Amino acid sequence: MIFTTFALANPNINKNPQGHFGAFLEDLPMEKILIIGAAGQLGSELTRSLAYQFGGEQVIATDLRDSARFEFDYCRFEVLDAMNKEALHDLVKEENVTQIYHLAAVLSATGERNPKFAWHLNMESLLFVLELAKELKLDKIYWPSSIAVFGPNTPKINTPQYCVKEPNTVYGISKQAGERWCEYYFQKYNVDVRSLRYPGLIGYKSLPGGGTTDYAVDIYHKALAGEKFTCFLRADSYLPMMYMPDAIKATLDLMNATRESVKIRSSYNLSGMSFSPKEIFESIKKHIPGFEIEFKPDFRQAIADSWPNSIDDSCASKDWGWKPDYDLDAMTVDILKNLPSYFKF
Ligand SMILES: NC(=O)c1ccc[n+]([C@@H]2O[C@H](COP(=O)([O-])OP(=O)(O)OC[C@H]3O[C@@H](n4cnc5c(N)ncnc54)[C@H](O)[C@@H]3O)[C@@H](O)[C@H]2O)c1
């Protein structure tokens, strides 16, 4: 088993930066963690942090993409289609899995190209996981929701936890329905399912998977490559965003919180920062003065226009102590420093 030294996002958990797991693991109950869709933008970083927390031998990373197995040299990897109910059932049962992180989904922009498929995958796979959790009495389930649950009639500034939600993308509709199913399985069947409404996630370790906020990852690649960036959103299009270390920290904090402190069983509002394409461009220009941008909004502008500008996450702060670490400039400094070691420019 190979463990590389890596920084765990959650400072409360990262008690042992040398990568020695023994003493730390003694404090935790024996859990077996299954991640579905582990090779994506979120999964590739979250899986590593889970391996750090629980030990690589306690973690099974799965994805549809076989080529991803080389990325998981620190834990077991299996090819698994989230739509294959029997294979999922067998793996969970045979391996005595206690927790599932279900990350596989069709995202917002890709979903609009094939709405029926997006609905089918996003809904059916969640229902498989929830049914399995009920049947096998699994310990905990994690399933991410999104700011896409909000819609054009939602208050845009400091969007509250509870408000009108009329999403107009298939992705948003599937996340909203998914939230209702999560709460239903908690209320009716006592399934300990936990969820966060992530804003747009920005990381440098992997490429994004077809969302409306992908531009905020791509822009750093173009800046470092010395290329002009063409932005598919308007210069003033404000959206809630979050740097990946904060998203990982929030996920682990929520999953490590006591059952009683998790009061919301649909999904928690979560906020990191909000910025427009013009502002992220200016943040990068402080370090790369010759960087240039042009704006050519496409179909993703309409999706962005239907989402909030900023999010009120006071319930997450109150219930389990959520607080982000990064603002836009701190994120820019960190990405410009670290991105070149992951991608060649
Ligand atoms: N990235 C964001 O900005 C963001 C924001 C809000 C919510 N989320 C949610 O977080 C989760 C993960 O998002 P991401 O950005 O990592 O997505 P991604 O597209 O980067 O990764 C999804 C992974 O799922 C895998 N997958 C697809 N279909 C599968 C199937 N049938 N069976 C098994 N694996 C399959 C893909 O190969 C991919 O590796 C999703 O539920 C998404 O809705 C992401």
The ligand as a Gaussian input file, in Angstrom:
#p B3LYP/6-31G(d) Opt

LIG

0 1
 N      -17.988000      20.217000      -9.278000
 C      -18.874000      21.103000      -8.838000
 O      -18.708000      22.315000      -9.018000
 C      -20.101000      20.627000      -8.104000
 C      -20.977000      21.575000      -7.559000
 C      -22.123000      21.151000      -6.919000
 C      -22.372000      19.789000      -6.755000
 N      -21.496000      18.888000      -7.279000
 C      -21.842000      17.461000      -7.147000
 O      -20.720000      16.729000      -6.669000
 C      -20.720000      15.423000      -7.262000
 C      -19.388000      15.181000      -7.929000
 O      -19.175000      16.183000      -8.887000
 P      -17.827000      16.269000      -9.740000
 O      -17.609000      17.672000     -10.063000
 O      -16.757000      15.477000      -9.089000
 O      -18.321000      15.534000     -11.072000
 P      -17.406000      14.879000     -12.212000
 O      -18.227000      14.863000     -13.454000
 O      -16.066000      15.515000     -12.230000
 O      -17.222000      13.399000     -11.673000
 C      -18.253000      12.447000     -11.691000
 C      -17.603000      11.076000     -11.736000
 O      -18.662000      10.120000     -11.804000
 C      -18.297000       9.132000     -12.756000
 N      -19.528000       8.518000     -13.293000
 C      -20.353000       9.016000     -14.219000
 N      -21.343000       8.142000     -14.448000
 C      -21.134000       7.085000     -13.623000
 C      -21.801000       5.878000     -13.400000
 N      -22.908000       5.540000     -14.068000
 N      -21.300000       5.035000     -12.476000
 C      -20.180000       5.332000     -11.803000
 N      -19.472000       6.464000     -11.987000
 C      -19.960000       7.328000     -12.891000
 C      -17.503000       9.861000     -13.825000
 O      -16.653000       8.960000     -14.531000
 C      -16.723000      10.855000     -12.979000
 O      -15.459000      10.358000     -12.610000
 C      -21.920000      15.383000      -8.229000
 O      -23.019000      14.797000      -7.579000
 C      -22.195000      16.846000      -8.474000
 O      -23.543000      17.055000      -8.802000
 C      -20.370000      19.274000      -7.949000

